[in-house]
């Protein structure tokens, strides 16, 4: 059978169509499906990778937050005993009484775990003097009426505030309890000895509450009486309890500030950084510390000097450079401060003028404790911007910084600040 050219062409086209259909059906479509599957798998893997990276970043942030939270807890709990040990308290109080030249005996009440008692103030309306009407008439009754109205409003506000406080306290009592002990000291000695004893308790780093003091004359140069005290205990995260309960009568328990964190043999390392700064410069207004990447403490801590409760402290924990800011403002003859890091600010309402403070000297002093870098990967540092809006110069003293690669960088107007490296 002889085919014409036209028929040959048609058969050729038909063959191409058949081959194309077979290729599309059994080769191309399969490959496209495989490619789509690979693209989908790639997208899923990329999503898993992104989730893993985000999780790692969150973990780093969480680790930083945990470190800062731990430092806050340690600082808040530092003024309190880790537990109530009557034996240790007796030994320490005996030393304190001896140093104050007082003779005394101690009587303990049972240790309890309960909510903290609030010392509520009673508002009593006192009757007016019989001469008050004459004075009111002389001073103009209208003025007196205004004062009476104002006084009444104030009393009403006080009562409302007390009611709200009472309701709030009743709620707190249901969920917040603390271990504490009340005890009584019967003493005999001089008035100067009693004054020395009370001053030592007031300056004490460990919180001791003086509830009441009753004194009476014993002889012409001697007094006797009773002091009611309370001690509160807050459990500590670290080994402070174990260190506190070490019983070594050869230890030196007495010291210039009784019951301090250094009593016995050790002190909480959380406060070593700021404590060292305060010891180096006791007249400082503010303190800061910059730690290495290997430190268990937050890399940056800034706070008000002599803040035993650490309520003004803020923290930063960047593994590289931490940017911080401190603003000092003057309003009339009053001075205010506020500061912030990437992790917090003080006061919390940072938009305001800040907290009032009284400069400790003719200049405002900020002391910064740094340290030498531990290795080439130690990149933690502090860039502190100081904004001084007062009539005083800010003296910034930097202690222990790395001379070859400093951790601390100060940014500010050189006419209002002075940086000293020690």
Secondary structure, 3 states (H helix, E strand, C coil): CCCCHHHHHHHHHHHHHHHHHHHHHHHHHHHHHHHHHHHHHHHHHHHHHHHHHHHHHHHHHHHHHHHHHHHHHHHHHCCCECCCCHHHHHHHHHHHHHHCCEEEEEEECCCEEECCCCCCCCCCCCCCCCCHHHHHHHCCHHHHHHHHHHHHHHHHHHHHHHHHHHHHHHHHHHHCCEEEEEEEEEEEECHHHHHHHHHHHHHCCCCEEEEEEEEEEEECCEEEEEEEEEEEECCCCCCHHHHHCCCCCCCCCCCCCCCCCCCCCCCCHHHHHHHHHHHHCCCCCEEEEECCCCCCCCCEEEEECCCCCCCCCEEECCCCEEEEEEEEEEECCEEEEEEECCCCEECCCCCCCCEEECCCCCCEEEEEECCCCCCCCCCCEEEEEEEEECCCCEEEEEECCCCCCCCEEEEECCCCEEEEEC
